[in-house]
Amino acid sequence: MLLTAHASDMPHTADARTQEKVQNGKSSAYNTDTMHSHHHHHHYRYESAPLVEVLRGGAFEKRHRGWIVACDTSGRVCYEVGNSKQDVFSRSALKPFQALPLVITGAHKAYDLSAEDLALVCASHGGQPEHVARVAQLLAKGGLSAADLQCGPHAPLHGPSAQALEGAFTALHNNCSGKHAGMLLTCVHQGWDLATYLEPNHPLQQAIRIALQAFTGLSPEGLTTAVDGCSAPNYSFPLMHLATAFARLGTPTGLLEPYAEATAILAQAMGNAPFYVAGDERFDTALMAAVPGIIAKSGAAGVIGIATLDGELGLAIKMEDGNRELLALVVIETLSQLHLLQPAQADALAAWHPRILYNWRQQPVGEICPRFQI
């Protein structure tokens, strides 16, 4: 349904706020209508909506709830399912914005970075050999090595690559190593300290925050800071502002320089080299390969941002329970309902939105049903 930006606002009264507050005062979400100090948020939970139901033999088995919102470049909420004021951690959906200082400073030109390089800087890559080799090359361009990465090691997300390594993985295999290589190159280019590049008050992280404010339309107090899996600062803010940021990523015309040109460079790199944004058997890569004109970046705990190139619409989706398998189904159903996905493209992505539940003998035993209407 079509909604104006304020159609679903909570009543602005103390009574409504008190009712919304979680009983014990512990957090489940943050209110951002009124700004609070960094260390003392009043926490509110906004209503989610049922997105997917799983039926077994026609009977209810489980339900997955979440939020879907589409915003235009002005920040207007065009469509929403659930209350899009819900605060969510952006996690890896933040990566295209974390890459902005690399391009704004001109470091990408100084190091002659290709579309593949820039896509990898925006990536949650699978740790496939091609990914790892390119991250090593990126670091070498700045006279750096894996020892300079502060993301920590984990096994490749790509199963076959992880098996082939037999446990001999390093920080290069971390899905965020491209992002960290980009951060380090920016620091080398700017003469900034390398040892502290992840500290929130480091000039690089300050530059990322200032850029994020321009894209989300939030003030500094609107961003709640925490530490990501890869040790970089990450931010929680209302889902509608993540959608706005992705609308501006896809259609940066209204943005002031230096952001407009930098944004176009990064968005085109992701669209032109989708393998380097994630990899084989990964939804972001499959979606961008199947649908030209869409830029997608998902993150841990069931979040994704989607930009439409020159479509002036940005989407953000969050699964309340963090389910990533069903996130793809919700994305495809959302794009289909908004007529941003042609039937042939949906067919090409069929493996990502199964509608039939099979048992181990491949017998159909139930259904997977979208339960939302935009």
C-alpha positions in Angstrom: 0.0 0.0 0.0 1.1 3.5 -0.7 1.9 5.5 2.4 3.1 9.0 3.1 6.1 9.4 5.3 4.1 9.9 8.5 1.2 7.5 7.9 2.4 5.0 10.5 4.0 7.4 13.0 3.4 6.5 16.6 1.3 9.0 18.6 3.7 11.6 19.9 2.5 11.4 23.5 4.2 10.4 26.7 1.5 7.7 27.3 2.1 6.1 23.9 5.9 6.1 24.5 5.5 4.6 28.0 3.4 1.8 26.6 5.9 1.1 23.9 8.8 1.0 26.3 10.1 -2.5 27.0 9.0 -3.3 30.6 12.4 -3.8 32.2 14.0 -0.8 30.4 16.3 -3.1 28.4 16.7 -2.5 24.7 15.1 -4.0 21.7 15.1 -0.9 19.5 15.9 2.7 19.7 13.6 5.7 19.4 15.0 8.3 17.0 12.2 10.9 17.0 13.8 12.6 19.9 17.6 12.6 20.1 19.2 11.2 23.2 22.7 11.1 24.4 25.0 8.5 23.0 25.1 6.3 26.1 21.5 6.6 27.2 18.9 5.7 24.6 15.3 5.1 25.5 14.5 1.9 23.7 11.3 1.3 21.7 10.1 -1.7 19.7 8.2 -0.9 16.5 5.8 -3.4 15.1 7.1 -5.9 12.5 4.9 -7.6 10.0 4.5 -11.3 9.0 6.6 -11.8 5.8 6.8 -15.5 5.3 4.9 -18.6 6.6 6.0 -22.2 6.2 3.2 -24.7 6.0 3.6 -28.5 6.4 0.8 -30.5 4.8 -1.2 -27.3 4.6 -0.9 -26.6 8.4 1.0 -23.8 10.0 4.6 -24.6 11.0 6.4 -21.3 11.5 6.2 -17.6 10.6 9.0 -15.1 10.0 8.4 -11.5 10.6 10.3 -8.4 9.6 10.2 -4.9 7.9 10.3 -3.8 4.3 10.5 -0.1 3.3 11.0 1.7 0.0 12.1 5.4 0.0 12.8 7.9 -2.7 15.9 10.1 -2.8 14.2 12.8 -0.7 13.7 10.4 2.1 10.0 10.0 1.6 8.6 6.6 2.6 6.8 5.3 -0.6 6.0 1.8 0.6 6.3 0.0 3.9 5.4 -3.3 5.5 5.8 -3.0 9.3 6.9 0.2 10.9 10.0 1.4 9.1 11.1 3.5 12.1 12.5 0.3 13.6 16.2 0.7 14.3 18.4 -2.0 12.7 22.1 -2.5 12.5 23.3 -1.9 8.9 26.1 -4.5 9.3 27.6 -5.2 5.8 24.9 -3.2 4.0 27.0 -0.3 5.1 30.0 -1.3 3.0 29.3 0.9 -0.1 29.2 3.9 2.2 32.3 2.8 4.1 34.1 2.8 0.7 33.3 6.5 0.0 36.4 8.0 1.5 38.6 5.8 -0.8 37.0 7.5 -3.8 36.4 11.0 -2.4 40.1 11.4 -1.5 41.2 10.2 -4.9 43.0 7.2 -3.5 41.3 5.0 -6.0 42.9 6.9 -8.8 46.3 7.1 -7.1 46.4 3.3 -6.9 44.7 2.8 -10.3 41.9 0.7 -8.9 39.6 -1.2 -11.3 35.9 -1.9 -11.1 36.7 -5.3 -9.7 38.9 -3.7 -7.0 36.2 -1.2 -6.0 33.5 -4.0 -5.9 35.8 -6.0 -3.6 36.2 -3.0 -1.3 32.3 -3.0 -1.0 32.2 -6.7 -0.6 31.3 -9.5 1.8 33.4 -11.8 -0.4 33.4 -15.6 -0.3 37.1 -16.0 0.3 37.5 -17.7 -3.1 41.0 -17.7 -4.6 40.2 -14.8 -7.0 38.9 -12.7 -4.0 41.9 -13.4 -1.8 44.5 -12.8 -4.6 42.9 -9.5 -5.4 42.9 -8.4 -1.7 46.6 -9.2 -1.5 47.2 -7.1 -4.6 45.2 -4.2 -3.2 47.3 -4.2 0.0 50.6 -4.5 -2.0 49.6 -1.3 -3.9 50.0 0.6 -0.6 53.1 -1.3 0.5 50.9 -3.2 3.0 50.4 -6.9 3.8 47.8 -9.1 5.6 49.6 -8.2 8.8 48.1 -4.7 8.6 44.5 -6.0 8.4 42.6 -5.8 11.7 39.5 -7.7 10.6 40.6 -11.0 12.1 40.7 -14.4 10.3 37.8 -16.7 9.5 37.3 -19.6 7.1 36.0 -18.6 3.6 32.2 -18.3 3.4 32.5 -20.2 0.1 32.3 -23.9 1.1 34.5 -25.5 -1.5 37.2 -22.8 -0.9 37.1 -23.4 2.9 37.4 -27.2 2.4 40.4 -26.7 0.0 42.2 -24.6 2.7 41.9 -27.3 5.4 42.0 -24.7 8.1 44.9 -22.7 6.8 42.9 -19.4 6.6 44.1 -15.9 7.4 42.6 -12.4 7.7 42.8 -12.3 3.9 40.0 -14.9 3.8 37.7 -12.7 6.1 34.7 -11.6 4.0 35.5 -8.0 5.0 39.2 -8.0 4.0 38.5 -6.0 0.8 36.8 -3.3 2.9 39.7 -3.2 5.3 42.2 -3.1 2.4 40.3 -0.1 1.0 40.3 1.6 4.4 44.1 1.0 4.8 44.8 2.3 1.3 42.8 5.5 2.1 44.9 6.0 5.2 48.2 5.5 3.4 47.1 8.0 0.7 46.1 10.5 3.3 49.0 10.0 5.7 46.7 8.8 8.4 47.7 6.4 11.2 47.4 2.8 10.2 47.5 1.2 13.7 44.3 2.9 14.8 42.3 2.9 11.6 39.3 1.3 13.3 39.0 3.7 16.2 35.7 5.7 16.0 37.7 9.0 16.3 40.2 8.1 13.6 39.9 10.6 10.6 38.8 7.7 8.3 35.9 6.6 10.6 34.9 10.3 11.0 34.8 10.7 7.2 32.6 7.6 7.0 30.2 8.9 9.6 30.0 12.3 7.9 29.2 10.6 4.6 26.7 8.3 6.2 24.9 11.4 7.6 24.6 12.8 4.1 23.2 9.6 2.7 20.8 8.7 5.5 19.7 12.3 6.3 20.4 11.6 10.0 22.1 13.9 12.5 25.2 12.4 14.4 22.8 11.6 17.4 20.7 9.5 15.1 23.4 6.9 14.6 24.0 4.4 17.4 27.5 3.0 17.3 28.7 -0.5 18.0 31.4 -2.8 16.9 30.9 -5.1 13.8 32.1 -8.7 13.5 35.2 -7.4 11.6 36.0 -4.9 14.4 35.0 -1.8 12.4 32.5 0.7 13.8 29.0 -0.1 12.6 25.8 1.9 13.0 22.2 1.2 13.9 19.5 3.6 12.7 15.9 3.4 11.4 15.4 1.1 8.5 13.7 3.9 6.4 17.0 5.8 6.5 18.9 2.8 5.2 16.4 2.7 2.3 17.0 6.5 1.7 20.8 5.9 1.7 20.4 3.2 -1.0 18.0 5.4 -3.0 20.8 8.0 -3.1 23.4 5.4 -3.9 21.4 4.5 -7.0 20.4 8.0 -8.0 23.1 10.4 -6.6 22.0 13.4 -8.7 20.6 15.4 -5.7 23.8 14.8 -3.6 26.4 17.5 -3.2 29.9 16.9 -4.4 32.1 15.2 -3.6 29.5 12.5 -3.0 27.6 12.3 -6.3 30.6 11.4 -8.5 32.1 9.0 -5.9 28.7 7.2 -5.4 28.2 6.7 -9.1 31.7 5.2 -9.4 31.1 2.7 -6.6 27.6 1.7 -7.7 28.7 1.1 -11.3 31.7 -1.0 -10.0 29.4 -3.2 -8.0 27.0 -3.6 -10.9 29.8 -4.3 -13.4 31.7 -6.8 -11.2 29.1 -8.6 -9.0 31.3 -11.6 -8.5 33.6 -9.5 -6.4 30.8 -8.2 -4.2 30.0 -11.7 -2.9 30.8 -14.6 -5.1 29.6 -18.0 -6.3 26.4 -19.3 -4.7 25.7 -15.9 -3.1 22.4 -14.0 -3.4 23.8 -10.4 -3.9 25.9 -11.6 -6.8 23.1 -13.7 -8.4 20.6 -10.8 -8.1 22.9 -8.2 -9.7 23.9 -10.6 -12.4 20.3 -11.4 -13.2 18.9 -7.9 -12.9 20.9 -5.1 -14.5 20.2 -1.8 -12.9 19.9 -3.1 -9.4 22.7 -2.8 -6.8 22.3 -5.0 -3.7 24.3 -5.3 -0.5 23.2 -7.6 2.3 24.5 -8.0 5.8 24.6 -10.3 8.7 21.4 -10.9 10.7 19.0 -10.7 7.8 19.4 -7.1 6.5 19.8 -5.9 2.9 19.8 -2.6 1.0 18.9 -2.3 -2.7 19.5 0.6 -5.0 17.7 1.0 -8.4 20.0 2.8 -10.8 18.1 5.9 -11.9 14.9 4.4 -10.5 15.0 6.9 -7.6 13.8 4.2 -5.2 15.9 2.5 -2.5 14.8 -0.6 -0.6 15.7 -1.9 2.8 14.6 -5.1 4.3 15.2 -6.7 7.7 14.2 -10.2 8.9 13.3 -9.8 12.6 14.8 -13.2 13.4 17.9 -12.6 11.3 17.0 -15.4 8.8 19.2 -15.1 5.7 17.8 -18.0 3.6 14.3 -16.5 3.5 15.6 -12.9 3.0 16.3 -13.7 -0.7 12.7 -14.9 -1.1 11.4 -11.7 0.5 13.6 -9.6 -1.7 12.4 -11.3 -4.9 8.8 -11.1 -3.9 9.2 -7.4 -3.0 10.9 -6.6 -6.3 8.2 -8.6 -8.2 5.4 -6.7 -6.4 7.0 -3.4 -7.3 7.4 -4.5 -10.9 11.2 -4.1 -10.6 11.7 -7.7 -11.6 10.5 -9.2 -14.9 9.1 -12.8 -14.8 12.1 -14.1 -16.8 14.4 -12.6 -14.2 12.5 -14.1 -11.4 12.7 -17.5 -13.1 16.5 -17.1 -13.5 16.6 -16.6 -9.7 14.2 -19.5 -9.0 16.7 -21.3 -6.7 16.6 -18.3 -4.3 12.8 -18.3 -3.8 11.6 -21.9 -3.4 7.8 -22.2 -2.8 7.7 -25.9 -2.0 9.1 -27.6 1.1 10.8 -30.9 0.4 11.9 -33.6 2.8 15.2 -35.5 2.6 13.7 -37.9 0.0 12.8 -34.9 -2.1 9.1 -35.5 -1.5 7.0 -32.2 -1.5 5.7 -32.0 2.1 4.7 -28.3 2.5 4.8 -24.7 1.2 6.8 -21.6 1.7 4.4 -18.7 1.4 5.0 -14.9 1.2 2.5 -13.2 3.5 2.9 -9.6 2.7 1.4 -7.2 0.1 3.2 -3.9 -0.6 
